[in-house]
Amino acid sequence: MPVANTMLTLQDVDSCQVTGQFTQDAGLKHPRYLLHGRLLAYLEHPSTIHVRDVVTGTELTTLRTDTMVFELATVPNGNVIAAACEDGTVHVWRLGE
């Protein structure tokens, strides 16, 4: 069975102008905003986390784990992302500013 694509349109909050768009094959799961709303992290595959620039839609990095991710979390300042995995581990990454 084919997986439906998800189109994400990025808009400027003040002007409502479209700033970018991108498509993900498997949809967006557990989306989290990082670095004061400048980045978006989400799951595409159960063990693959994508981080995108919300202004341009450009993918900045892909983070991977060996097991299924159940949940994503961030710290208040948004420069750290944590992934809770099915094997009981928590993976933590620090993202650049």
VENKATA-V228933 format. One record per residue. N is the residue number from 1. RES is the residue in three letters. SS is DSSP state (alpha for helix, beta for strand, coil for the rest). PSI is psi in degrees with one decimal (NA if undefined). Layout:
[[N | RES | SS | PSI] [N | RES | SS | PSI]]
This chain:
[[1 | MET | coil | 127.0] [2 | PRO | coil | 148.6] [3 | VAL | coil | 134.0] [4 | ALA | coil | 140.7] [5 | ASN | coil | 149.5] [6 | THR | beta | 123.2] [7 | MET | beta | 126.6] [8 | LEU | beta | 123.8] [9 | THR | beta | 127.7] [10 | LEU | beta | 130.4] [11 | GLN | beta | 146.3] [12 | ASP | coil | 131.3] [13 | VAL | coil | -39.5] [14 | ASP | coil | -46.8] [15 | SER | coil | -14.3] [16 | CYS | coil | 12.9] [17 | GLN | coil | 141.6] [18 | VAL | beta | 126.6] [19 | THR | beta | -14.0] [20 | GLY | beta | 166.1] [21 | GLN | beta | 149.8] [22 | PHE | beta | 158.2] [23 | THR | beta | 137.2] [24 | GLN | beta | 134.9] [25 | ASP | coil | -39.7] [26 | ALA | coil | 8.2] [27 | GLY | coil | 174.8] [28 | LEU | coil | 125.5] [29 | LYS | beta | 137.5] [30 | HIS | beta | 50.3] [31 | PRO | beta | 139.2] [32 | ARG | beta | 134.0] [33 | TYR | beta | 141.1] [34 | LEU | beta | 162.7] [35 | LEU | coil | 58.9] [36 | HIS | coil | 39.3] [37 | GLY | coil | 5.3] [38 | ARG | coil | -21.7] [39 | LEU | beta | 152.7] [40 | LEU | beta | 125.3] [41 | ALA | beta | 140.3] [42 | TYR | beta | 161.4] [43 | LEU | beta | 136.0] [44 | GLU | beta | -43.6] [45 | HIS | beta | 155.6] [46 | PRO | coil | -19.8] [47 | SER | coil | 18.4] [48 | THR | beta | 123.4] [49 | ILE | beta | 128.8] [50 | HIS | beta | 144.1] [51 | VAL | beta | 124.2] [52 | ARG | beta | 151.1] [53 | ASP | beta | 124.5] [54 | VAL | coil | -17.4] [55 | VAL | coil | -46.9] [56 | THR | coil | -20.6] [57 | GLY | coil | 0.2] [58 | THR | coil | 133.3] [59 | GLU | beta | 124.3] [60 | LEU | beta | -37.2] [61 | THR | beta | 159.9] [62 | THR | beta | 128.1] [63 | LEU | beta | 139.0] [64 | ARG | beta | 148.4] [65 | THR | coil | 167.3] [66 | ASP | coil | -15.8] [67 | THR | coil | 171.2] [68 | MET | coil | 135.1] [69 | VAL | beta | 128.0] [70 | PHE | beta | -31.3] [71 | GLU | beta | 146.6] [72 | LEU | beta | 146.3] [73 | ALA | beta | 157.3] [74 | THR | beta | 162.4] [75 | VAL | coil | 163.0] [76 | PRO | coil | -38.1] [77 | ASN | coil | -7.4] [78 | GLY | coil | 14.2] [79 | ASN | coil | 4.8] [80 | VAL | beta | 135.6] [81 | ILE | beta | 138.6] [82 | ALA | beta | 142.3] [83 | ALA | beta | 120.1] [84 | ALA | beta | 125.9] [85 | CYS | beta | 161.1] [86 | GLU | coil | -25.3] [87 | ASP | coil | 7.1] [88 | GLY | coil | -1.7] [89 | THR | coil | 159.1] [90 | VAL | beta | 122.0] [91 | HIS | beta | 137.1] [92 | VAL | beta | 131.5] [93 | TRP | beta | 140.7] [94 | ARG | beta | 127.9] [95 | LEU | coil | 146.8] [96 | GLY | coil | 156.8] [97 | GLU | coil | NA]]
